[in-house]
């Protein structure tokens, strides 16, 4: 069964990471591909940016509009989640102009609105291990993460939830049905568990502010 229906079509591996194509002696680059689809009631898909531009150390696409313009006629909206306010910030394409543009970050998850099915590629160098700052918002406690490329030890959403410690829900987006599938923790038991893998975008519900993974140095909201 497809997970998220945002399938990872290609992941080139080196050990537990991406397989390398050496452009410089110490520079490992590779790509991850996500299949974006048209759903039954809408066309929203979730992607991540697992790798970065080796020249800048940022996401391969600097701005949301850069990502959208790389797929002309296929993306008309790109949104990022603002956990502090529990709301979306959206860059929208109107005619040939992007309104509400924003800076992209590697290792973050984004929601995109598509006008047709296509394969989205994230290409670049391996992102340094990072730490997510998971916050309690003004009206809820939802945060978005990407399963880090060095955390191939997770097979199930419940395992990731237990590792976060303060998570009581982990959700994946099902693009074909435009709905969420959620693994929920009730007491010590997880219900609705589902499989996960590296580079998968996920929404997590937390019970208190925390940092995850707990041993990282660089922090991302």
Residue pairs with C-beta under 8 A, 6 or more apart in sequence:
3 172
3 194
3 195
3 196
3 197
3 200
4 46
4 172
4 173
4 174
4 175
4 200
4 201
5 35
5 37
5 173
5 174
5 175
5 176
5 177
6 34
6 35
6 36
6 37
6 45
6 46
6 47
6 173
6 175
6 201
7 34
7 35
8 32
8 33
8 34
8 197
8 199
8 200
9 33
9 34
9 35
9 119
10 31
10 32
10 33
11 18
11 30
11 32
11 33
11 198
11 199
12 18
12 19
12 21
12 30
12 31
13 19
14 20
14 28
14 30
16 149
16 150
16 152
16 198
17 28
17 30
17 126
17 149
17 150
18 28
18 29
18 30
18 31
18 32
18 50
18 51
18 126
18 149
19 30
20 28
20 29
20 30
21 29
21 30
22 28
23 29
23 54
24 54
27 54
27 125
28 125
28 126
29 51
29 54
29 123
29 124
29 125
29 126
30 51
30 123
30 126
31 51
31 121
31 122
31 123
31 124
32 48
32 50
32 51
32 121
32 122
32 199
33 119
33 120
33 121
33 122
34 45
34 47
34 48
34 119
34 120
34 122
35 117
35 119
35 120
36 45
36 47
36 74
36 112
36 114
36 117
36 118
36 119
36 120
36 175
37 43
37 45
37 114
37 117
37 175
37 176
38 114
38 116
38 117
39 175
39 176
39 177
39 178
40 176
40 177
40 178
41 177
41 178
42 113
42 178
43 113
43 114
43 115
44 111
44 112
44 113
44 114
44 173
44 175
44 178
45 111
45 112
45 114
45 120
45 173
45 175
46 109
46 110
46 111
46 112
46 173
46 175
46 201
47 109
47 110
47 112
47 120
47 122
47 201
48 107
48 108
48 109
48 110
48 122
48 146
48 199
48 200
48 201
49 59
49 60
49 61
49 104
49 105
49 106
49 107
49 108
49 110
49 122
49 146
50 106
50 107
50 122
50 127
50 146
50 149
50 198
50 199
51 60
51 106
51 122
51 123
51 124
51 125
51 126
51 127
52 58
52 59
52 60
52 106
52 124
52 125
52 126
52 127
53 59
53 60
53 62
53 124
53 125
54 124
54 125
56 62
58 104
58 105
58 106
59 104
59 105
59 106
59 108
59 124
60 106
60 122
60 123
60 124
61 67
61 70
61 104
62 103
62 104
63 91
63 101
63 102
63 103
63 104
64 78
64 80
64 91
64 98
64 101
64 102
64 103
64 104
64 110
65 91
65 98
65 101
66 104
67 75
67 78
67 104
67 110
67 112
68 75
68 76
68 78
68 91
68 93
68 98
69 98
71 118
71 120
73 115
73 116
74 114
74 115
74 116
74 118
75 93
75 112
75 113
75 114
75 115
76 92
76 93
76 113
76 114
76 115
77 90
77 91
77 92
77 93
77 112
77 113
78 90
78 91
78 110
78 111
78 112
78 113
79 88
79 89
79 90
79 91
79 110
79 111
79 112
79 113
80 88
80 89
80 102
80 108
80 110
80 111
81 87
81 88
81 109
81 111
81 142
81 143
81 144
81 203
82 88
82 89
83 134
83 135
83 137
83 142
83 143
83 144
83 221
84 135
84 137
84 138
84 221
85 137
85 138
85 139
86 137
86 138
86 139
86 140
86 142
88 111
89 100
89 102
90 100
91 98
91 99
91 100
91 101
91 102
92 98
92 99
92 100
104 110
105 220
106 124
106 127
107 127
107 130
107 146
107 148
107 220
108 144
108 146
108 220
109 144
109 145
109 146
109 201
109 202
110 201
111 173
112 120
122 199
126 149
127 149
128 218
129 148
129 150
129 213
129 216
129 217
129 218
130 148
130 216
130 218
130 219
130 220
131 211
131 212
131 213
131 214
131 215
131 216
131 217
131 218
131 219
131 220
132 143
132 145
132 211
132 212
132 213
132 219
132 220
132 221
133 209
133 211
133 219
133 220
133 221
134 143
134 145
134 164
134 166
134 204
134 206
134 209
134 210
134 211
134 212
135 141
135 143
135 209
135 221
136 206
136 208
136 209
140 205
141 205
141 206
141 207
142 203
142 204
142 205
143 203
143 204
143 206
144 201
144 202
144 203
144 204
145 201
145 202
145 204
145 212
146 199
146 200
146 201
146 202
147 154
147 160
147 196
147 197
147 198
147 199
147 200
147 202
148 198
148 213
149 198
149 199
150 198
151 160
151 198
151 213
152 197
152 198
153 159
154 160
154 163
154 196
154 197
154 198
155 195
155 196
155 197
156 183
156 193
156 194
156 195
156 196
157 170
157 172
157 183
157 190
157 193
157 194
157 195
157 196
157 202
158 170
158 183
158 185
158 190
158 193
160 167
160 170
160 196
160 202
160 204
161 167
161 168
161 169
161 170
161 183
161 185
161 190
161 204
163 212
163 213
164 204
164 206
164 210
164 212
165 210
165 212
166 206
166 207
166 208
166 209
166 210
167 185
167 204
167 205
167 206
167 207
168 184
168 185
168 205
168 206
168 207
169 182
169 183
169 184
169 185
169 204
169 205
170 182
170 183
170 196
170 202
170 203
170 204
170 205
171 180
171 181
171 182
171 183
171 202
171 203
171 204
171 205
172 180
172 181
172 194
172 196
172 200
172 202
172 203
173 179
173 180
173 181
173 201
173 203
174 180
174 181
180 203
181 192
181 194
182 192
183 190
183 191
183 192
183 193
183 194
184 190
184 191
184 192
185 191
196 202
211 219
